[in-house]
Amino acid sequence: MPNKINLLQVGQYKKLLKDASFVIAVGYPKLNVAGIDALRGKLAGMNASMLFVRNRLVNIAMKELGHGEVKEICKEQTAFVWGEDPVSVARFLVDFKKEHPELLLHGALLEQAILDSAQVVELSKSPTKEELKSIISGQILAMGGKLSAALLSGGGLVASQIEKIATPESEPEEAAA
């Protein structure tokens, strides 16, 4: 029979993780308290969350939420990190790991797919949602500019042809001898 405390813990994990579209699993066995506090503070500043989990119980919760098993990314002491944009969170964690090599990237769960630590690093190199929005809007504006230029250049060509027809050509002056 399951322990009531464990059932409550699984329920808490489900409540916290039900709306998360992704989670990145990190290990912290050699990260000191100051490092963990720095990590949590910076994550809070970017609207991301961090949850220290018990591997067996979070695996049960994720299965019950329909995400499948996460045993592959739950190793040793594990914390789940999630936020609004998986790329910006992954980028932050990779950068934080450069300053604090004690932080371990175990992997991630992204849209029902398990990513290993190398794939999390690759994910961090992708453009963020904001960068993608900027790229797309720039491309849309560039297409509008090209269309405008094409429409105006055709009008300019017609206007120059009308001007040529309207103005009589001047006869070359005969040279006086």
MIMIVEX-333820 format. One record per residue (C-alpha): residue number from 1; z, x negated, y; chain. Coordinates in steps of 0.1 Angstrom, whole numbers, plus 5000, padded with zeros to 4 digits. Layout:
! residues N
<k=NUM c3=Z c1=X c2=Y c=A>;
...
***
This chain:
! residues 177
<k=1 c3=5000 c1=5000 c2=5000 c=A>;
<k=2 c3=4990 c1=4986 c2=5034 c=A>;
<k=3 c3=5017 c1=4974 c2=5058 c=A>;
<k=4 c3=5022 c1=4997 c2=5088 c=A>;
<k=5 c3=5022 c1=4968 c2=5112 c=A>;
<k=6 c3=4988 c1=4956 c2=5098 c=A>;
<k=7 c3=4974 c1=4991 c2=5101 c=A>;
<k=8 c3=4985 c1=4992 c2=5137 c=A>;
<k=9 c3=4969 c1=4958 c2=5143 c=A>;
<k=10 c3=4936 c1=4969 c2=5128 c=A>;
<k=11 c3=4937 c1=5000 c2=5149 c=A>;
<k=12 c3=4943 c1=4979 c2=5180 c=A>;
<k=13 c3=4914 c1=4956 c2=5171 c=A>;
<k=14 c3=4891 c1=4986 c2=5167 c=A>;
<k=15 c3=4902 c1=5000 c2=5200 c=A>;
<k=16 c3=4895 c1=4967 c2=5219 c=A>;
<k=17 c3=4863 c1=4958 c2=5201 c=A>;
<k=18 c3=4846 c1=4992 c2=5197 c=A>;
<k=19 c3=4825 c1=4988 c2=5229 c=A>;
<k=20 c3=4818 c1=4951 c2=5225 c=A>;
<k=21 c3=4781 c1=4945 c2=5219 c=A>;
<k=22 c3=4788 c1=4909 c2=5209 c=A>;
<k=23 c3=4818 c1=4886 c2=5201 c=A>;
<k=24 c3=4819 c1=4849 c2=5201 c=A>;
<k=25 c3=4845 c1=4834 c2=5177 c=A>;
<k=26 c3=4863 c1=4803 c2=5189 c=A>;
<k=27 c3=4889 c1=4781 c2=5173 c=A>;
<k=28 c3=4918 c1=4766 c2=5192 c=A>;
<k=29 c3=4940 c1=4747 c2=5167 c=A>;
<k=30 c3=4942 c1=4716 c2=5189 c=A>;
<k=31 c3=4939 c1=4732 c2=5223 c=A>;
<k=32 c3=4971 c1=4729 c2=5242 c=A>;
<k=33 c3=4987 c1=4758 c2=5262 c=A>;
<k=34 c3=4973 c1=4745 c2=5295 c=A>;
<k=35 c3=4938 c1=4745 c2=5280 c=A>;
<k=36 c3=4942 c1=4781 c2=5266 c=A>;
<k=37 c3=4956 c1=4793 c2=5300 c=A>;
<k=38 c3=4926 c1=4777 c2=5318 c=A>;
<k=39 c3=4902 c1=4793 c2=5293 c=A>;
<k=40 c3=4918 c1=4827 c2=5297 c=A>;
<k=41 c3=4919 c1=4825 c2=5335 c=A>;
<k=42 c3=4883 c1=4815 c2=5338 c=A>;
<k=43 c3=4872 c1=4842 c2=5314 c=A>;
<k=44 c3=4891 c1=4868 c2=5334 c=A>;
<k=45 c3=4873 c1=4856 c2=5365 c=A>;
<k=46 c3=4840 c1=4865 c2=5349 c=A>;
<k=47 c3=4850 c1=4899 c2=5335 c=A>;
<k=48 c3=4852 c1=4885 c2=5299 c=A>;
<k=49 c3=4880 c1=4891 c2=5274 c=A>;
<k=50 c3=4897 c1=4869 c2=5248 c=A>;
<k=51 c3=4916 c1=4882 c2=5219 c=A>;
<k=52 c3=4936 c1=4861 c2=5194 c=A>;
<k=53 c3=4930 c1=4877 c2=5160 c=A>;
<k=54 c3=4942 c1=4876 c2=5125 c=A>;
<k=55 c3=4911 c1=4868 c2=5104 c=A>;
<k=56 c3=4917 c1=4892 c2=5075 c=A>;
<k=57 c3=4926 c1=4921 c2=5098 c=A>;
<k=58 c3=4898 c1=4917 c2=5123 c=A>;
<k=59 c3=4874 c1=4915 c2=5094 c=A>;
<k=60 c3=4887 c1=4949 c2=5082 c=A>;
<k=61 c3=4884 c1=4963 c2=5117 c=A>;
<k=62 c3=4849 c1=4951 c2=5122 c=A>;
<k=63 c3=4838 c1=4965 c2=5089 c=A>;
<k=64 c3=4853 c1=4999 c2=5099 c=A>;
<k=65 c3=4834 c1=4997 c2=5132 c=A>;
<k=66 c3=4802 c1=4992 c2=5113 c=A>;
<k=67 c3=4796 c1=4956 c2=5123 c=A>;
<k=68 c3=4798 c1=4942 c2=5087 c=A>;
<k=69 c3=4819 c1=4913 c2=5076 c=A>;
<k=70 c3=4827 c1=4885 c2=5100 c=A>;
<k=71 c3=4844 c1=4862 c2=5075 c=A>;
<k=72 c3=4818 c1=4835 c2=5083 c=A>;
<k=73 c3=4829 c1=4831 c2=5119 c=A>;
<k=74 c3=4866 c1=4836 c2=5113 c=A>;
<k=75 c3=4879 c1=4802 c2=5103 c=A>;
<k=76 c3=4914 c1=4788 c2=5109 c=A>;
<k=77 c3=4930 c1=4800 c2=5141 c=A>;
<k=78 c3=4904 c1=4824 c2=5157 c=A>;
<k=79 c3=4900 c1=4841 c2=5190 c=A>;
<k=80 c3=4872 c1=4865 c2=5199 c=A>;
<k=81 c3=4856 c1=4863 c2=5233 c=A>;
<k=82 c3=4833 c1=4890 c2=5247 c=A>;
<k=83 c3=4821 c1=4903 c2=5281 c=A>;
<k=84 c3=4791 c1=4919 c2=5298 c=A>;
<k=85 c3=4764 c1=4893 c2=5290 c=A>;
<k=86 c3=4764 c1=4872 c2=5258 c=A>;
<k=87 c3=4744 c1=4844 c2=5274 c=A>;
<k=88 c3=4767 c1=4839 c2=5303 c=A>;
<k=89 c3=4798 c1=4839 c2=5280 c=A>;
<k=90 c3=4781 c1=4815 c2=5256 c=A>;
<k=91 c3=4771 c1=4792 c2=5285 c=A>;
<k=92 c3=4806 c1=4793 c2=5298 c=A>;
<k=93 c3=4822 c1=4784 c2=5264 c=A>;
<k=94 c3=4797 c1=4756 c2=5258 c=A>;
<k=95 c3=4805 c1=4742 c2=5293 c=A>;
<k=96 c3=4842 c1=4746 c2=5287 c=A>;
<k=97 c3=4839 c1=4728 c2=5254 c=A>;
<k=98 c3=4825 c1=4698 c2=5272 c=A>;
<k=99 c3=4857 c1=4695 c2=5293 c=A>;
<k=100 c3=4879 c1=4705 c2=5263 c=A>;
<k=101 c3=4864 c1=4692 c2=5231 c=A>;
<k=102 c3=4894 c1=4706 c2=5212 c=A>;
<k=103 c3=4878 c1=4741 c2=5215 c=A>;
<k=104 c3=4857 c1=4750 c2=5185 c=A>;
<k=105 c3=4827 c1=4773 c2=5184 c=A>;
<k=106 c3=4828 c1=4791 c2=5151 c=A>;
<k=107 c3=4799 c1=4814 c2=5157 c=A>;
<k=108 c3=4791 c1=4848 c2=5170 c=A>;
<k=109 c3=4783 c1=4884 c2=5161 c=A>;
<k=110 c3=4753 c1=4895 c2=5182 c=A>;
<k=111 c3=4737 c1=4929 c2=5175 c=A>;
<k=112 c3=4748 c1=4929 c2=5138 c=A>;
<k=113 c3=4736 c1=4893 c2=5133 c=A>;
<k=114 c3=4759 c1=4865 c2=5125 c=A>;
<k=115 c3=4751 c1=4833 c2=5145 c=A>;
<k=116 c3=4765 c1=4799 c2=5136 c=A>;
<k=117 c3=4778 c1=4774 c2=5163 c=A>;
<k=118 c3=4744 c1=4758 c2=5168 c=A>;
<k=119 c3=4728 c1=4792 c2=5174 c=A>;
<k=120 c3=4756 c1=4799 c2=5200 c=A>;
<k=121 c3=4746 c1=4767 c2=5218 c=A>;
<k=122 c3=4710 c1=4777 c2=5217 c=A>;
<k=123 c3=4719 c1=4812 c2=5231 c=A>;
<k=124 c3=4737 c1=4795 c2=5260 c=A>;
<k=125 c3=4704 c1=4779 c2=5270 c=A>;
<k=126 c3=4687 c1=4813 c2=5274 c=A>;
<k=127 c3=4684 c1=4830 c2=5307 c=A>;
<k=128 c3=4712 c1=4854 c2=5316 c=A>;
<k=129 c3=4707 c1=4891 c2=5324 c=A>;
<k=130 c3=4707 c1=4884 c2=5361 c=A>;
<k=131 c3=4682 c1=4855 c2=5357 c=A>;
<k=132 c3=4659 c1=4877 c2=5337 c=A>;
<k=133 c3=4661 c1=4905 c2=5363 c=A>;
<k=134 c3=4652 c1=4879 c2=5390 c=A>;
<k=135 c3=4623 c1=4866 c2=5369 c=A>;
<k=136 c3=4609 c1=4901 c2=5362 c=A>;
<k=137 c3=4613 c1=4912 c2=5398 c=A>;
<k=138 c3=4595 c1=4880 c2=5410 c=A>;
<k=139 c3=4567 c1=4887 c2=5386 c=A>;
<k=140 c3=4563 c1=4923 c2=5398 c=A>;
<k=141 c3=4563 c1=4912 c2=5434 c=A>;
<k=142 c3=4537 c1=4885 c2=5426 c=A>;
<k=143 c3=4515 c1=4911 c2=5410 c=A>;
<k=144 c3=4518 c1=4933 c2=5441 c=A>;
<k=145 c3=4509 c1=4904 c2=5463 c=A>;
<k=146 c3=4478 c1=4896 c2=5442 c=A>;
<k=147 c3=4467 c1=4932 c2=5443 c=A>;
<k=148 c3=4472 c1=4934 c2=5480 c=A>;
<k=149 c3=4452 c1=4902 c2=5485 c=A>;
<k=150 c3=4424 c1=4915 c2=5463 c=A>;
<k=151 c3=4422 c1=4948 c2=5482 c=A>;
<k=152 c3=4423 c1=4931 c2=5516 c=A>;
<k=153 c3=4398 c1=4904 c2=5507 c=A>;
<k=154 c3=4372 c1=4930 c2=5496 c=A>;
<k=155 c3=4377 c1=4947 c2=5530 c=A>;
<k=156 c3=4373 c1=4915 c2=5548 c=A>;
<k=157 c3=4341 c1=4907 c2=5530 c=A>;
<k=158 c3=4326 c1=4941 c2=5539 c=A>;
<k=159 c3=4337 c1=4937 c2=5575 c=A>;
<k=160 c3=4320 c1=4903 c2=5578 c=A>;
<k=161 c3=4288 c1=4917 c2=5563 c=A>;
<k=162 c3=4287 c1=4946 c2=5588 c=A>;
<k=163 c3=4293 c1=4922 c2=5616 c=A>;
<k=164 c3=4264 c1=4901 c2=5605 c=A>;
<k=165 c3=4241 c1=4931 c2=5604 c=A>;
<k=166 c3=4253 c1=4944 c2=5638 c=A>;
<k=167 c3=4248 c1=4912 c2=5657 c=A>;
<k=168 c3=4212 c1=4901 c2=5662 c=A>;
<k=169 c3=4204 c1=4866 c2=5652 c=A>;
<k=170 c3=4196 c1=4845 c2=5683 c=A>;
<k=171 c3=4162 c1=4827 c2=5683 c=A>;
<k=172 c3=4163 c1=4790 c2=5684 c=A>;
<k=173 c3=4155 c1=4777 c2=5718 c=A>;
<k=174 c3=4122 c1=4759 c2=5721 c=A>;
<k=175 c3=4127 c1=4724 c2=5733 c=A>;
<k=176 c3=4111 c1=4718 c2=5768 c=A>;
<k=177 c3=4089 c1=4688 c2=5768 c=A>;
***
